[in-house]
Amino acid sequence: MTITEDSGPSGAGPKVVDSREIVLQTEGITKRFGAVVVLRGVDMVLGRGEVLGLVGDNGAGKSTFVKILCGFQRQDSGRILVEGEEVQFHTVEDARAKGIETVYQDLALVPQLTVYQNLFLNRELTYGGKLGLMNNRKMRQLTRQYLDEIRVNVPNIDAEVDRLSGGQRQAIAVARATRQEAKILLLDEPLAAMGAKESALIIDLVKDLSQNRGVSIVVIDHNYTHLFELCDRVSVFQQGRVTFDKRVAETSLEELTELMVSDYRRQVMEGQAQLKGA
């Protein structure tokens, strides 16, 4: 299944996603909070194993859009389709049941717990019937096995998470999400405040999950360089709409930067005009 070419000269609108099967699609998603309109009819497609980058200024609507995709908020109108089936998300658990997992910037890890304890947080393995004793041996074994499978190098899975590097912590958060057989992974600023070495760990992990395990990934990031390293395609949110959508190979850092600078200048001019007219 594919989507036809873009609907306008800016590159906005649904695009061809190579020859990949579409796993996630939205049609006309809108959202308002009181008098403030945050999303104004967002169309998006995501192919199996594709990494899509979302970029836009604060308040552009990308974070609200991701919260709708993961079931944290509900759209006012529009449709969400997962593998061609229209879905209704009332809670985060509804989205998880359809294979959508989210890793936020704060990671939601418990610093004082070990690597393996965080990987099984709220999904602990037990034995002993009603006694419910923790099966730490099994959880250690599965943690090591899974981290090796996705090529995450954490030598000591008994180490407390707060002793790990930022890149290792981010990798553990991603591993916890994907261990539950997630089909779609939503990442909020996965490379924030990381050095080059730590960023390389996450970039390699994202590429391995998408290319070798078929996980479809949506990445929010304000750093355009990160997006060109991580993503197959990039979409720009401006004032609640997707105004630009191109494969990374068909655009450039310069084009993306010029687009965002031009939009900023336009907003400044509109603001100045409103002040003069007040």
C-alpha positions as CSV (number, residue, x, y, z in Angstrom):
1,M,0.0,0.0,0.0
2,T,1.4,3.5,-0.9
3,I,0.2,7.1,-0.7
4,T,0.3,9.3,-3.8
5,E,2.6,12.3,-4.3
6,D,2.3,15.6,-2.4
7,S,-0.7,17.9,-2.7
8,G,1.1,21.2,-3.2
9,P,4.2,23.1,-4.3
10,S,5.5,23.4,-0.7
11,G,5.8,19.6,-0.4
12,A,3.0,19.4,2.1
13,G,0.5,16.6,2.2
14,P,0.7,12.8,2.1
15,K,3.7,11.5,0.2
16,V,4.8,8.2,-1.3
17,V,6.4,6.2,1.4
18,D,8.7,4.2,-0.9
19,S,7.1,0.8,-1.4
20,R,6.5,0.2,2.3
21,E,3.2,-0.9,3.8
22,I,1.5,2.0,5.6
23,V,1.3,1.2,9.3
24,L,0.0,4.5,10.6
25,Q,-2.1,7.2,8.9
26,T,-4.0,10.2,10.1
27,E,-6.6,12.1,8.1
28,G,-7.7,15.7,9.0
29,I,-6.7,15.6,12.7
30,T,-7.9,18.7,14.5
31,K,-7.6,19.8,18.1
32,R,-8.5,23.0,20.0
33,F,-8.1,24.0,23.7
34,G,-10.9,26.6,24.3
35,A,-10.4,29.4,21.7
36,V,-6.9,28.2,20.7
37,V,-6.8,26.0,17.7
38,V,-3.7,23.8,17.9
39,L,-4.2,21.4,15.0
40,R,-5.9,22.3,11.8
41,G,-6.4,19.1,9.8
42,V,-3.2,17.1,10.0
43,D,-2.6,14.4,7.4
44,M,0.3,12.0,7.9
45,V,1.5,8.6,6.8
46,L,4.2,6.4,8.3
47,G,5.6,3.3,6.5
48,R,6.7,0.1,8.1
49,G,10.3,0.5,9.2
50,E,10.3,4.2,8.3
51,V,11.8,6.9,10.5
52,L,9.8,10.2,10.3
53,G,11.1,13.4,11.8
54,L,8.7,16.1,13.1
55,V,10.0,19.6,13.4
56,G,8.4,23.0,14.2
57,D,8.6,25.9,16.5
58,N,7.2,25.7,20.1
59,G,3.4,25.9,19.8
60,A,3.3,24.6,16.2
61,G,1.3,21.5,17.2
62,K,3.7,18.6,16.9
63,S,3.7,17.7,20.6
64,T,-0.1,17.7,20.8
65,F,-0.2,15.6,17.6
66,V,2.1,13.0,19.2
67,K,0.0,13.0,22.4
68,I,-3.1,12.2,20.3
69,L,-1.2,9.3,18.5
70,C,-0.3,7.8,21.9
71,G,-3.7,8.1,23.4
72,F,-2.9,10.8,26.0
73,Q,-5.3,13.2,24.4
74,R,-8.2,12.8,21.9
75,Q,-8.6,14.7,18.7
76,D,-11.7,16.8,18.1
77,S,-12.1,15.5,14.6
78,G,-10.3,13.4,12.0
79,R,-9.3,9.7,11.8
80,I,-6.4,7.6,12.9
81,L,-5.7,4.3,11.1
82,V,-3.3,1.6,12.2
83,E,-2.5,-0.9,9.5
84,G,-5.6,0.3,7.6
85,E,-8.0,-0.1,10.5
86,E,-9.6,3.0,12.0
87,V,-9.0,3.2,15.7
88,Q,-10.3,5.2,18.6
89,F,-7.8,5.9,21.5
90,H,-9.4,6.8,24.8
91,T,-6.3,6.0,26.9
92,V,-2.6,5.4,26.5
93,E,-3.3,1.7,27.1
94,D,-5.6,1.7,24.0
95,A,-2.7,2.9,21.9
96,R,-0.3,0.4,23.4
97,A,-2.7,-2.4,22.6
98,K,-2.3,-1.4,18.9
99,G,1.5,-1.5,19.2
100,I,2.2,2.2,19.8
101,E,4.8,3.1,22.5
102,T,6.2,6.5,23.5
103,V,9.5,7.5,25.1
104,Y,9.4,11.1,26.4
105,Q,12.3,13.3,27.1
106,D,12.2,12.6,30.9
107,L,12.4,8.8,30.1
108,A,10.2,7.8,33.1
109,L,13.0,5.6,34.4
110,V,13.5,5.1,38.2
111,P,17.2,6.2,38.8
112,Q,17.6,4.0,41.9
113,L,16.5,0.8,40.2
114,T,18.8,-1.4,38.2
115,V,18.8,-1.7,34.4
116,Y,16.9,-5.0,34.4
117,Q,14.4,-3.7,37.0
118,N,13.6,-0.7,34.9
119,L,13.3,-2.8,31.8
120,F,10.5,-4.8,33.5
121,L,9.1,-1.9,35.5
122,N,5.3,-2.6,36.1
123,R,5.7,-5.8,34.1
124,E,7.7,-7.8,36.6
125,L,8.0,-11.6,36.2
126,T,7.0,-13.5,39.3
127,Y,6.9,-17.1,40.5
128,G,5.5,-18.9,43.6
129,G,1.8,-18.5,42.8
130,K,0.0,-16.3,45.2
131,L,3.3,-15.4,46.9
132,G,4.3,-13.4,43.8
133,L,8.0,-13.6,44.4
134,M,10.1,-11.6,41.9
135,N,11.9,-13.9,39.4
136,N,15.0,-11.8,39.3
137,R,17.1,-14.5,37.6
138,K,14.7,-14.7,34.7
139,M,14.4,-10.9,34.3
140,R,18.2,-10.6,34.3
141,Q,18.5,-13.4,31.7
142,L,15.9,-11.8,29.4
143,T,17.3,-8.3,29.8
144,R,20.8,-9.4,28.7
145,Q,19.3,-11.4,25.8
146,Y,17.2,-8.5,24.6
147,L,19.9,-5.8,24.9
148,D,22.3,-8.1,23.0
149,E,19.6,-8.6,20.3
150,I,19.2,-4.8,19.7
151,R,22.9,-4.2,20.1
152,V,22.8,-2.0,23.2
153,N,26.0,-2.2,25.1
154,V,25.3,-2.0,28.8
155,P,28.0,-4.2,30.5
156,N,26.3,-4.4,33.9
157,I,22.6,-4.9,34.0
158,D,22.7,-4.8,37.8
159,A,23.9,-1.2,37.8
160,E,21.5,1.5,39.0
161,V,20.3,3.6,36.1
162,D,21.5,6.8,37.6
163,R,25.1,5.5,37.1
164,L,24.6,5.2,33.4
165,S,25.4,7.7,30.7
166,G,22.6,9.7,29.1
167,G,22.8,7.7,25.9
168,Q,22.6,4.4,27.9
169,R,19.6,5.7,29.8
170,Q,17.8,6.7,26.6
171,A,18.7,3.2,25.1
172,I,17.1,1.5,28.2
173,A,14.0,3.6,27.8
174,V,13.7,2.7,24.1
175,A,14.5,-1.0,24.9
176,R,11.7,-1.1,27.5
177,A,9.2,0.3,24.9
178,T,10.2,-2.1,22.1
179,R,10.5,-5.2,24.3
180,Q,6.7,-5.2,24.3
181,E,6.7,-5.8,20.5
182,A,5.9,-2.2,19.7
183,K,5.2,-1.7,16.0
184,I,5.3,2.1,16.2
185,L,7.7,4.1,18.5
186,L,7.2,7.8,19.3
187,L,10.5,9.5,20.5
188,D,10.5,13.0,22.1
189,E,13.9,14.7,21.7
190,P,15.9,11.4,21.9
191,L,19.2,13.1,21.5
192,A,18.7,16.1,23.7
193,A,21.8,17.3,25.7
194,M,23.9,14.4,24.4
195,G,27.4,14.5,23.1
196,A,28.5,12.9,19.8
197,K,29.4,9.5,21.3
198,E,26.1,9.2,23.2
199,S,24.1,10.4,20.2
200,A,25.8,7.7,18.0
201,L,24.5,5.0,20.3
202,I,20.9,6.2,19.9
203,I,21.3,6.8,16.2
204,D,22.6,3.2,15.7
205,L,19.7,1.9,17.9
206,V,17.0,3.7,15.9
207,K,18.5,2.5,12.6
208,D,18.7,-1.1,13.8
209,L,15.1,-1.1,15.1
210,S,13.8,0.4,11.9
211,Q,15.9,-1.5,9.3
212,N,16.3,-4.9,11.0
213,R,13.2,-5.2,13.1
214,G,10.7,-3.2,11.1
215,V,9.7,-0.8,13.8
216,S,8.2,2.5,12.5
217,I,9.5,5.5,14.4
218,V,8.3,9.1,14.7
219,V,11.0,11.5,16.1
220,I,10.4,15.0,17.5
221,D,13.7,17.0,17.5
222,H,14.5,20.7,17.3
223,N,18.0,19.9,16.0
224,Y,17.9,19.6,12.2
225,T,21.3,17.9,12.1
226,H,19.9,15.1,14.3
227,L,16.9,14.7,11.9
228,F,19.1,14.3,8.9
229,E,21.1,11.6,10.8
230,L,18.1,9.7,12.1
231,C,15.3,10.0,9.6
232,D,14.1,8.9,6.2
233,R,11.6,11.7,5.9
234,V,10.9,15.0,7.6
235,S,7.6,16.9,8.1
236,V,7.4,20.5,9.3
237,F,4.6,21.7,11.5
238,Q,3.6,25.4,11.3
239,Q,0.6,26.8,13.0
240,G,-1.1,23.5,13.4
241,R,-0.5,22.2,9.9
242,V,2.0,20.1,8.0
243,T,3.4,22.6,5.5
244,F,6.4,20.6,4.3
245,D,7.0,16.9,3.8
246,K,10.0,15.5,2.0
247,R,12.3,12.5,2.1
248,V,15.6,13.5,3.7
249,A,17.4,12.6,0.4
250,E,15.3,15.1,-1.5
251,T,15.9,18.1,0.7
252,S,18.8,19.8,2.6
253,L,19.7,21.3,5.9
254,E,19.8,24.7,4.1
255,E,16.3,24.3,2.7
256,L,14.8,23.3,6.0
257,T,16.6,26.2,7.8
258,E,15.4,28.8,5.3
259,L,11.9,27.5,5.6
260,M,11.9,27.9,9.4
261,V,13.6,31.3,9.3
262,S,11.1,32.6,6.7
263,D,8.2,31.4,8.8
264,Y,9.7,33.1,11.9
265,R,10.1,36.4,10.0
266,R,6.5,36.2,8.8
267,Q,5.2,35.6,12.3
268,V,7.2,38.6,13.6
269,M,5.8,40.8,10.9
270,E,2.3,39.7,11.7
271,G,2.8,40.4,15.3
272,Q,4.1,43.9,14.6
273,A,1.2,44.6,12.4
274,Q,-1.3,43.5,15.1
275,L,0.5,45.7,17.6
276,K,0.2,48.7,15.3
277,G,-3.4,48.0,14.7
278,A,-4.3,47.7,18.4
